[in-house]
Amino acid sequence: MQYIKRLSSLQLALFGGAIATTSFLALSPWCGSVRAALMQNSPKALVDEVWQLVAREYVDGTFNKTDWQATRQDLLSREYTNREQAYAAVRVALAKLNDPYTRFLDPKQYEALTSQTSGEVTGVGIRMELNKQTKRLTVVETIQNSPAVKAGVKAGDKIVAIDGKPTQQMDVQAASSLIRGKAGTPVTLKIERQGKSAFDLKLTRAKIELPTVTYTLKREGNKRVGYISLREFSAHASEQMQKAIQDLNRQNVNAFVLDLRDNPGGLLQAGVEISRMWLNKGSIVKTVDRQGASQEIPANQTALTQRPLVVLVNGNSASASEILAGALQDHQRAVVVGSQTFGKALVQSVHSLSDGSGLAVTVAHYYTPKGTDISHKGITPDIKIDLNDAQKRQLAANPSSIGTRQDPQYARAISVITNNSFAQFKKPLKKPQISRRVVERNQL
């Protein structure tokens, strides 16, 4: 996958919270004395591992006007009695960059992020919440084809014990850590269900693909509308999106609504593949690295549909969501409806470190096909419609109303489709003018 030649050493580049694993390569040979010191002190080796990755890849060659070499000398001059001290020192050093996206992840954080962006979990396939009224752990949703579904777990079930351990005063995170485990191992849940006495269910943990795409055919007046919601750009998002588009095509939809609201971003690979499902030609995104070199990722004549499209966005649509929405908007492939997006225009690579921890490093700045820099500004919808607090509370309290006429942003999207209003939003695509200078940190 060489979408960006300048980043070809990465297995994957990423946007937002998505992850890519890479191997560590030393920036330069260590002198004998430094190598000996690091071999005797593995926390110190980890500290230098982080320093070298940032030195080699970070988008701002001035390191936020920080003397990065002096930072290394400071880090290696210290003695670390445990890894936690090394972790703390690394975080202090990274804070000098003033970049929240270049961050250190301890092994638990790295594992959690890896699990999230892989689009898979190992467990039984339930989503739980702590019920506000009863203060009890309650099943909100079961995942299709999961052990929970096969065992008969239902939404609304209360989990009163996990492997004999009572869940009273247990939060969702603690319960989840008990339920997760190695695939093929058993876990017993004690369930309370309305109208039944408490009973035990023995389940076998399995690897479960998380659904990031949901879709349905809606009849809106005389139109057949394919509504697709994309939660994040995980490793399985593109195959799930392909299935959704193809299935809705078979149902002869007249138009699509693609809901990217509250989608924080994800893997570059998934973002590119999904963009290509909607856009047949032209640029998807342009990047500028720390040398100021511009690279382009193009569409490749593989669009699955040319039917009219409306994209829904809001202030939590970030990163890869903005890549997709920006490309579709710039090429007049879609009408964008909703609120101003988040405004994250940076690309990260995430590295697996030698002790199981991880490091996210900002490696490039990106622009929409027109050359627009959305950093801290976001994408301006073609039709701007913000929800007031009452509307937000109403939708949060009634999730089933999202993507219905009770949802003002969705209703406006349907108005565009039913009135065939797409033509009025088409504007000529000008040749982008992207600066080839080095992008400095305070401009990101």
C-alpha positions in Angstrom: 0.0 0.0 0.0 1.9 3.1 -1.2 -0.8 5.7 -1.2 1.8 8.3 -0.2 5.2 7.6 -1.6 6.9 9.9 1.0 5.4 7.7 3.7 6.1 4.4 2.0 8.2 3.2 5.0 5.0 3.0 7.0 2.7 0.0 6.8 -0.2 2.5 7.3 -0.6 6.1 7.9 -3.6 7.2 9.9 -5.9 10.0 10.8 -7.6 10.7 14.1 -7.5 7.8 16.6 -6.6 5.2 14.1 -3.5 3.1 14.4 -0.7 1.7 12.3 2.0 -0.6 13.5 5.6 -0.2 12.3 8.9 -1.6 13.2 11.5 0.6 14.9 14.5 1.7 12.8 17.4 3.5 14.5 18.0 7.0 13.2 21.8 6.6 13.3 24.3 4.2 14.8 24.8 4.5 18.5 28.3 5.1 19.8 29.7 2.3 22.0 29.3 4.1 25.3 25.7 5.0 24.6 24.9 1.5 23.4 26.4 0.0 26.5 24.5 2.4 28.8 21.2 1.6 27.0 21.7 -2.2 27.1 22.2 -1.9 30.8 19.1 0.1 31.3 16.1 -1.0 29.2 13.9 2.0 30.3 16.6 4.3 28.9 16.6 2.3 25.6 12.9 2.9 25.4 13.3 6.6 25.9 15.8 6.8 23.1 13.6 4.7 20.9 10.9 7.3 21.2 13.3 10.2 20.7 14.7 8.7 17.5 11.2 8.1 16.0 10.2 11.7 16.6 13.6 13.0 15.3 13.1 11.0 12.1 9.4 11.5 11.3 7.9 14.5 13.1 6.2 16.9 10.6 7.8 20.0 12.0 11.6 19.9 11.5 12.0 22.7 14.1 10.2 20.5 16.7 8.1 23.5 17.8 11.4 25.5 18.0 12.7 23.0 20.6 16.4 21.8 20.6 15.5 18.1 20.1 19.1 17.0 20.4 19.4 18.7 23.8 16.2 16.9 24.7 17.8 13.6 23.9 20.9 14.4 26.0 18.6 15.4 28.9 16.6 12.2 28.6 19.7 9.9 28.5 21.4 11.7 31.4 18.8 10.5 33.8 18.5 7.2 35.6 15.3 5.4 35.5 14.5 2.8 38.2 11.4 1.6 36.4 9.4 1.9 33.2 6.9 4.3 34.7 9.6 6.9 35.3 10.7 6.5 31.7 7.1 6.8 30.5 6.7 10.1 32.5 9.9 11.5 31.1 8.8 10.7 27.6 5.5 12.4 28.1 7.2 15.5 29.4 9.5 15.6 26.4 6.7 15.2 23.9 4.7 18.0 25.6 7.4 20.4 24.3 6.1 19.8 20.8 2.7 21.2 21.8 1.0 18.6 19.6 -1.8 16.6 21.3 -1.7 14.0 18.5 2.0 13.1 19.0 1.6 11.1 22.2 3.0 8.1 24.1 0.7 5.1 24.9 1.5 2.8 27.7 1.0 -1.0 26.9 -2.7 -1.0 28.1 -3.5 2.2 26.1 -1.7 0.8 23.1 -3.5 -2.5 23.3 -6.9 -0.7 23.7 -6.2 1.4 20.6 -5.0 -1.6 18.6 -8.2 -3.4 19.5 -10.4 -0.4 18.6 -8.9 0.3 15.2 -8.6 -3.4 14.2 -12.4 -3.5 14.2 -12.2 -6.6 16.3 -12.6 -7.6 20.0 -12.2 -10.8 21.8 -15.1 -11.4 24.2 -18.8 -12.3 24.1 -20.2 -9.5 22.0 -22.2 -7.3 24.2 -22.3 -3.5 24.8 -23.1 -2.5 28.4 -24.0 0.6 30.3 -24.5 1.5 34.0 -28.2 2.2 34.1 -28.7 5.7 35.6 -31.8 4.8 37.5 -31.0 1.3 38.8 -27.2 1.7 38.9 -26.9 -1.8 37.5 -24.9 -3.1 34.6 -27.3 -3.5 31.7 -26.9 -5.0 28.3 -27.6 -2.3 25.7 -26.8 -4.2 22.5 -25.6 -7.6 21.3 -23.4 -8.0 18.3 -24.6 -10.1 15.4 -23.2 -13.6 15.2 -21.5 -13.3 18.6 -21.5 -15.8 21.5 -23.9 -13.6 23.4 -26.5 -13.7 20.6 -26.0 -17.5 20.2 -26.5 -17.9 24.0 -29.7 -15.8 24.0 -28.5 -12.7 25.8 -30.9 -9.8 25.2 -30.9 -6.0 25.4 -32.2 -5.0 28.8 -30.6 -8.0 30.6 -28.9 -7.1 33.8 -25.5 -8.7 34.6 -25.4 -9.4 38.3 -22.2 -11.5 38.4 -19.3 -12.4 36.2 -17.6 -15.7 37.0 -19.3 -15.6 40.4 -18.0 -12.0 41.2 -20.9 -9.7 42.0 -21.1 -6.6 39.7 -22.7 -4.4 42.4 -20.7 -1.1 42.4 -18.7 -2.3 39.4 -18.3 0.2 36.5 -18.4 -0.7 32.8 -14.6 -0.7 32.4 -14.1 -3.2 35.3 -16.8 -5.5 34.0 -15.5 -5.4 30.5 -12.0 -6.4 31.7 -13.5 -9.4 33.4 -15.6 -10.4 30.3 -12.8 -10.0 27.8 -10.3 -12.8 27.5 -8.6 -15.2 25.2 -10.7 -16.7 22.4 -11.9 -20.2 23.2 -12.0 -19.6 27.0 -15.2 -19.7 29.0 -16.9 -17.0 31.1 -20.1 -17.3 33.1 -22.6 -14.4 33.3 -25.4 -14.4 35.9 -28.3 -12.7 34.2 -31.5 -11.1 35.6 -34.3 -10.7 33.1 -37.7 -9.1 33.6 -40.2 -11.8 34.6 -37.5 -14.4 35.3 -35.4 -15.5 38.2 -31.6 -14.9 37.9 -29.9 -17.6 35.9 -26.3 -18.4 34.7 -25.2 -18.4 31.1 -21.9 -20.0 30.2 -20.4 -18.4 27.1 -17.2 -19.1 25.2 -15.2 -16.1 24.2 -14.5 -15.5 20.5 -12.9 -13.0 18.2 -15.7 -10.7 17.0 -15.8 -8.3 14.1 -17.3 -5.0 15.3 -20.0 -3.4 13.0 -18.9 0.1 12.1 -21.3 0.4 9.2 -25.1 0.2 9.6 -27.5 0.8 6.7 -31.2 0.6 5.8 -33.5 1.3 2.9 -35.9 4.2 3.6 -38.9 5.3 1.6 -39.1 9.1 1.6 -42.1 10.2 -0.5 -41.5 8.8 -3.9 -37.8 8.2 -3.3 -36.0 5.1 -2.2 -33.1 6.4 0.0 -30.2 4.3 1.2 -29.2 5.5 4.6 -25.7 4.5 5.7 -24.1 5.3 9.0 -20.3 5.0 9.4 -19.1 5.1 13.0 -15.3 5.0 12.4 -12.7 4.1 9.8 -11.6 0.8 11.3 -9.9 -2.1 9.5 -13.2 -3.7 8.5 -15.0 -0.5 7.6 -14.3 -0.6 3.9 -15.6 -4.1 3.4 -18.7 -3.3 5.4 -19.2 -0.1 3.4 -18.9 -2.1 0.1 -21.5 -4.5 1.3 -23.9 -1.8 2.3 -23.6 0.1 -1.0 -23.9 -3.0 -3.1 -26.9 -4.3 -1.2 -28.7 -0.9 -1.4 -27.9 -0.8 -5.2 -29.6 -4.1 -5.6 -32.6 -2.6 -3.9 -32.7 0.2 -6.5 -32.2 3.2 -4.3 -32.7 6.6 -5.9 -30.1 8.3 -3.7 -27.9 7.9 -0.6 -27.4 9.6 2.7 -24.0 8.9 4.3 -24.0 9.8 8.0 -20.5 10.8 9.3 -21.7 12.6 12.4 -19.7 11.8 15.5 -17.2 9.8 13.4 -13.7 10.7 14.9 -11.7 9.3 12.0 -9.6 6.2 11.5 -7.2 4.4 9.2 -6.0 6.1 6.1 -6.4 2.8 4.1 -10.0 2.6 5.1 -10.6 6.3 4.3 -9.1 6.0 0.8 -10.9 2.8 0.0 -14.2 4.2 1.1 -13.6 7.4 -0.8 -13.0 5.4 -4.0 -16.4 3.7 -3.6 -18.1 7.0 -4.0 -15.7 9.0 -6.2 -14.6 7.7 -9.6 -11.8 10.1 -10.5 -9.8 13.1 -9.1 -7.8 13.6 -6.0 -9.0 12.3 -2.6 -6.4 14.1 -0.4 -3.1 15.9 -0.7 -0.4 15.8 2.0 2.7 17.9 2.8 5.5 16.3 4.8 8.2 18.1 6.8 10.4 18.6 3.7 7.4 20.5 2.1 6.9 17.8 -0.5 3.3 17.5 -1.7 1.9 14.0 -2.5 -1.6 13.1 -3.8 -3.8 10.1 -3.3 -6.2 9.7 -6.3 -9.4 7.9 -7.0 -9.0 5.0 -9.4 -12.2 4.5 -11.4 -13.7 2.0 -8.9 -16.8 3.9 -7.7 -19.7 1.6 -6.8 -22.4 4.1 -7.5 -23.0 7.4 -9.2 -26.4 8.0 -7.6 -27.0 11.3 -5.8 -25.4 11.6 -2.4 -25.9 13.7 0.7 -23.2 13.6 3.5 -24.1 14.5 7.1 -21.4 15.9 9.4 -21.2 17.7 12.7 -18.5 19.1 15.1 -17.4 15.6 16.0 -16.8 14.6 12.4 -13.0 14.6 12.3 -9.9 13.6 10.5 -10.7 10.8 8.0 -14.3 11.9 8.1 -13.2 15.3 6.9 -11.0 13.7 4.2 -14.0 11.9 2.8 -16.5 14.7 3.2 -13.9 17.2 1.8 -13.2 15.1 -1.3 -16.8 14.5 -2.1 -17.7 18.2 -1.6 -14.7 19.5 -3.6 -15.6 17.3 -6.6 -19.3 18.1 -6.3 -20.0 14.4 -5.8 -22.1 15.1 -2.7 -24.0 17.9 -0.9 -22.6 18.2 2.6 -25.3 19.0 5.3 -24.9 19.7 9.0 -22.5 21.6 11.3 -18.9 22.7 10.9 -16.6 19.8 11.3 -13.8 19.4 13.8 -10.8 20.6 11.8 -8.1 18.1 12.2 -5.7 18.2 9.3 -2.8 16.1 10.5 -1.7 12.6 9.7 -0.2 10.3 12.4 1.8 7.0 12.3 1.6 4.8 15.4 4.6 2.6 16.2 4.8 -0.5 18.4 7.7 0.0 20.8 10.0 -2.7 22.2 8.2 -3.1 25.6 4.6 -3.3 24.2 3.9 0.4 24.5 3.2 2.6 21.5 4.0 6.0 20.0 1.8 8.2 17.8 3.8 10.7 15.7 2.4 13.4 13.4 4.0 12.9 10.1 2.2 15.1 7.6 -0.4 17.9 7.1 -3.3 17.3 4.7 -5.4 19.4 2.4 -8.7 18.8 0.5 -8.5 18.3 -3.3 -9.0 22.1 -3.8 -6.0 22.7 -1.6 -8.1 23.9 1.4 -6.4 23.8 4.8 -9.1 22.8 7.3 -6.8 22.9 10.3 -8.7 24.3 13.3 -11.5 25.4 11.0 -13.1 22.3 9.7 -15.2 21.8 6.6 -18.1 24.2 6.0 -21.2 22.3 5.0 -23.0 23.3 1.8 -26.1 23.5 3.9 -25.3 24.6 7.5 -27.9 23.4 10.0 -26.9 23.3 13.7 -28.8 21.5 16.3 -29.8 23.4 19.4 -29.4 21.9 22.9 -33.0 20.7 23.1 -32.6 18.9 19.8 -29.4 17.3 20.8 -30.9 16.0 24.1 -33.9 14.7 22.2 -31.8 12.7 19.8 -29.5 11.4 22.6 -32.5 10.3 24.6 -34.1 8.6 21.6 -31.3 7.1 19.4 -33.8 5.4 17.2 -34.9 8.8 16.0 -31.4 9.5 14.5 -31.7 9.2 10.7 -35.5 9.8 10.7 -37.6 12.9 10.0 -37.3 13.6 13.7 -33.6 14.3 13.1 -33.4 17.9 11.7 -30.2 17.3 9.8 -31.4 14.1 8.2 -34.7 15.8 7.3 -32.8 18.6 5.5 -30.8 15.9 3.6 -34.1 14.3 2.5 -35.3 17.7 1.4 -32.3 18.1 -0.9 -33.0 14.6 -2.4 -36.8 15.0 -2.8 -36.4 18.4 -4.4 -33.5 17.4 -6.6 -31.5 20.3 -5.4 -28.0 18.9 -6.1 -27.3 21.1 -9.2 -27.4 24.4 -7.3 -24.4 23.3 -5.1 -22.1 22.5 -8.0 -19.2 24.9 -8.5 -16.1 24.6 -10.8 -13.2 22.8 -9.2 -10.2 25.1 -9.4 -6.6 23.7 -9.6 -5.3 23.5 -6.0 -2.4 25.8 -5.0 -0.7 24.0 -2.1 2.4 25.5 -0.5 5.5 23.3 -0.7 7.1 25.0 2.2 7.7 23.2 5.5 4.6 23.3 7.7 5.6 24.6 11.1 4.0 23.5 14.3 2.3 26.8 15.2 0.5 26.7 11.8 -1.1 23.3 12.5 
